[in-house]
Amino acid sequence: MSSSSTVIIGAGHAGVQAAASLREEGFQEPIVLLSDEPELPYQRPPLSKAFLKGEMDMLGLPLRAESFFPEHGIELRRGARAARIDRASQRIETRDGSVIDYGHLILATGARQRRLAAPGVDLPGVFSLRTIADATAIRERLKPGTKVAIVGAGFIGLEIAASAKSLGAEATVVEIARPMGRAVSPLMSDFYLKDHAASGLKFRIGRGVSEIRGAGKAEAVVLTDGEVLPADFVVIGVGVTAEDTLARESGLECLNGVVVDAHLQTSDPAISAIGDCADFPHASLGFRTRLESVQNAVDQGRSVAARLAGRPAPYDALAWFWSDQADLKLMIAGLSHGVDTWVLRGDPETRAFSTFGFRNGKLAVVESVNRAGDHAAAKRIIGTSKTLTPEDAANPAFDLRALAKR
Ligand SMILES: Cc1cc2nc3c(=O)[nH]c(=O)nc-3n(C[C@H](O)[C@H](O)[C@H](O)COP(=O)(O)OP(=O)(O)OC[C@H]3O[C@@H](n4cnc5c(N)ncnc54)[C@H](O)[C@@H]3O)c2cc1C
């Protein structure tokens, strides 16, 4: 007889939300939540921000109190790495040899660091940032006067650089393209580069890394133009890829992550995938994507739980994201894919402004710096029938809030 248990692999933002939402939906069957990390499930965003700066300790990180799991009948197994999925018999084998039967399996395995292809990346003193252990190791080294080279000016690289600077460390950021280039408008990218540089962060833009050099530990980063950047340690933040190893090995369809349909179901109806590991069809954009954000992980956790509890609906949540760098709070609502027109609202000189991106005349994305009101309004306009023209968006006298409330 098949098991009635729902097993969730991965206890990050997506996995924990799916378990919690299943209970909120009235799901009565057993839930097993497997985490290969030793800690209580925790939030990742503070790892490059408040936790790295020492403004938050370990106590601030957990997603839920320890008692939450037993109180909600969720069997959390920490340090339990799923090693194999046997789809024919609907079983998981863990690395320590236990076997768990499932009626439904949810893959919430997140993402893993992209490797920088350069000699010396395995030297001691070269770090990346995904886990509490990574953040703790970096934080211990961020002392006044310490030289840190950060490879990659994505959100995480820039957040680490800003945190390092606030602790008195000397950070240099190496970026082959432009800062946050895959995620934000050119105007926003330029603003951040200028603002960070004015605050004392150093940049090497348009150059890659040819080698990390050192005798027994990282001591310098050699750039593609030959410049040698001395460094006490190095942090690599060149992006992540989906952690889809288990899915691939079990024969599930995978492309840019585990392929799911609009209901987050994989090519096997007994298995779903959510969060950073899932390659899903974006309903309003009409193409497949994979998102790396807390909002997406949490909303997909809720969506899969609703389906398993008998309330199926295609996943169509508005994507939104934030990044805190120094005293700049960047909030993004929507996605910039295919945007053909950008307009500016407010003045970048004041360090509080927004860029509005339009796709075929419709508002698609709003990037706000220190303007939470624009972000809140954007969330109520994007993807609705409310009409905002580029001219109105750029007009400071236009009442955006009134349109959003309509
Ligand atoms: C430093 C940092 C800062 C960030 N800042 C922001 C931010 O400001 N805003 C924002 O929206 N997003 C931010 N993100 C991204 C956000 O944290 C992720 O999008 C989110 O964590 C995705 O949730 P998830 O549950 O899909 O994956 P994860 O949180 O990565 O959780 C997946 C879990 O599955 C575990 N796992 C993997 N394989 C197995 C296995 N075989 N067996 C058992 N367990 C397994 C992993 O170890 C991990 O614990 C940040 C990420 C990082 C690393």
The ligand as an SDF file (V2000), in Angstrom:
LIG
                    3D

 53 58  0  0  0  0  0  0  0  0999 V2000
   23.3190   35.5600    1.2200 C   0  0  0  0  0  0  0  0  0  0  0  0
   21.9760   35.5750    0.5510 C   0  0  0  0  0  0  0  0  0  0  0  0
   21.2050   36.7390    0.5720 C   0  0  0  0  0  0  0  0  0  0  0  0
   19.9550   36.7650   -0.0520 C   0  0  0  0  0  0  0  0  0  0  0  0
   19.2160   37.9010    0.0000 N   0  0  0  0  0  0  0  0  0  0  0  0
   17.9670   37.9060   -0.5230 C   0  0  0  0  0  0  0  0  0  0  0  0
   17.1280   39.0610   -0.4070 C   0  0  0  0  0  0  0  0  0  0  0  0
   17.5360   40.1000    0.1110 O   0  0  0  0  0  0  0  0  0  0  0  0
   15.8690   38.9820   -0.9080 N   0  0  0  0  0  0  0  0  0  0  0  0
   15.3820   37.8380   -1.5080 C   0  0  0  0  0  0  0  0  0  0  0  0
   14.2230   37.8170   -1.9340 O   0  0  0  0  0  0  0  0  0  0  0  0
   16.1640   36.7560   -1.6550 N   0  0  0  0  0  0  0  0  0  0  0  0
   17.4400   36.7550   -1.1740 C   0  0  0  0  0  0  0  0  0  0  0  0
   18.2200   35.6410   -1.3000 N   0  0  0  0  0  0  0  0  0  0  0  0
   17.6990   34.4940   -2.0660 C   0  0  0  0  0  0  0  0  0  0  0  0
   16.8050   33.6320   -1.1860 C   0  0  0  0  0  0  0  0  0  0  0  0
   17.4280   33.3750    0.0460 O   0  0  0  0  0  0  0  0  0  0  0  0
   16.4810   32.3370   -1.9120 C   0  0  0  0  0  0  0  0  0  0  0  0
   15.7800   32.6650   -3.0820 O   0  0  0  0  0  0  0  0  0  0  0  0
   15.6460   31.4180   -1.0310 C   0  0  0  0  0  0  0  0  0  0  0  0
   16.4170   30.9990    0.0750 O   0  0  0  0  0  0  0  0  0  0  0  0
   15.1650   30.2130   -1.8230 C   0  0  0  0  0  0  0  0  0  0  0  0
   14.5090   29.3370   -0.9560 O   0  0  0  0  0  0  0  0  0  0  0  0
   14.5070   27.7680   -1.2510 P   0  0  0  0  0  0  0  0  0  0  0  0
   13.7710   27.1480   -0.1160 O   0  0  0  0  0  0  0  0  0  0  0  0
   14.0770   27.5250   -2.6360 O   0  0  0  0  0  0  0  0  0  0  0  0
   16.0530   27.3500   -1.1930 O   0  0  0  0  0  0  0  0  0  0  0  0
   17.0590   27.3850    0.0180 P   0  0  0  0  0  0  0  0  0  0  0  0
   16.7380   28.4750    0.9630 O   0  0  0  0  0  0  0  0  0  0  0  0
   18.4150   27.3530   -0.6170 O   0  0  0  0  0  0  0  0  0  0  0  0
   16.8270   25.9980    0.7710 O   0  0  0  0  0  0  0  0  0  0  0  0
   17.1160   24.7640    0.1790 C   0  0  0  0  0  0  0  0  0  0  0  0
   17.5480   23.8150    1.2740 C   0  0  0  0  0  0  0  0  0  0  0  0
   17.5770   22.4890    0.7540 O   0  0  0  0  0  0  0  0  0  0  0  0
   18.7040   21.8220    1.2690 C   0  0  0  0  0  0  0  0  0  0  0  0
   19.0000   20.6530    0.4240 N   0  0  0  0  0  0  0  0  0  0  0  0
   19.4860   20.6440   -0.8450 C   0  0  0  0  0  0  0  0  0  0  0  0
   19.6370   19.3710   -1.2850 N   0  0  0  0  0  0  0  0  0  0  0  0
   19.2160   18.5540   -0.2650 C   0  0  0  0  0  0  0  0  0  0  0  0
   19.1360   17.1440   -0.1040 C   0  0  0  0  0  0  0  0  0  0  0  0
   19.5090   16.3020   -1.0810 N   0  0  0  0  0  0  0  0  0  0  0  0
   18.6780   16.6400    1.0790 N   0  0  0  0  0  0  0  0  0  0  0  0
   18.2920   17.4760    2.0770 C   0  0  0  0  0  0  0  0  0  0  0  0
   18.3480   18.8340    1.9890 N   0  0  0  0  0  0  0  0  0  0  0  0
   18.8060   19.3660    0.8210 C   0  0  0  0  0  0  0  0  0  0  0  0
   19.7620   22.9200    1.2210 C   0  0  0  0  0  0  0  0  0  0  0  0
   20.8820   22.6200    2.0200 O   0  0  0  0  0  0  0  0  0  0  0  0
   18.9640   24.0890    1.7800 C   0  0  0  0  0  0  0  0  0  0  0  0
   18.9750   24.0850    3.1760 O   0  0  0  0  0  0  0  0  0  0  0  0
   19.4790   35.5930   -0.7010 C   0  0  0  0  0  0  0  0  0  0  0  0
   20.2610   34.4320   -0.7350 C   0  0  0  0  0  0  0  0  0  0  0  0
   21.4920   34.4170   -0.1180 C   0  0  0  0  0  0  0  0  0  0  0  0
   22.3320   33.1460   -0.1530 C   0  0  0  0  0  0  0  0  0  0  0  0
  1  2  1  0
  2  3  1  0
  2 52  2  0
  3  4  2  0
  4  5  1  0
  4 50  1  0
  5  6  2  0
  6  7  1  0
  6 13  1  0
  7  8  2  0
  7  9  1  0
  9 10  1  0
 10 11  2  0
 10 12  1  0
 12 13  2  0
 13 14  1  0
 14 15  1  0
 14 50  1  0
 15 16  1  0
 16 17  1  0
 16 18  1  0
 18 19  1  0
 18 20  1  0
 20 21  1  0
 20 22  1  0
 22 23  1  0
 23 24  1  0
 24 25  2  0
 24 26  1  0
 24 27  1  0
 27 28  1  0
 28 29  2  0
 28 30  1  0
 28 31  1  0
 31 32  1  0
 32 33  1  0
 33 34  1  0
 33 48  1  0
 34 35  1  0
 35 36  1  0
 35 46  1  0
 36 37  1  0
 36 45  1  0
 37 38  2  0
 38 39  1  0
 39 40  1  0
 39 45  2  0
 40 41  1  0
 40 42  2  0
 42 43  1  0
 43 44  2  0
 44 45  1  0
 46 47  1  0
 46 48  1  0
 48 49  1  0
 50 51  2  0
 51 52  1  0
 52 53  1  0
M  END
$$$$
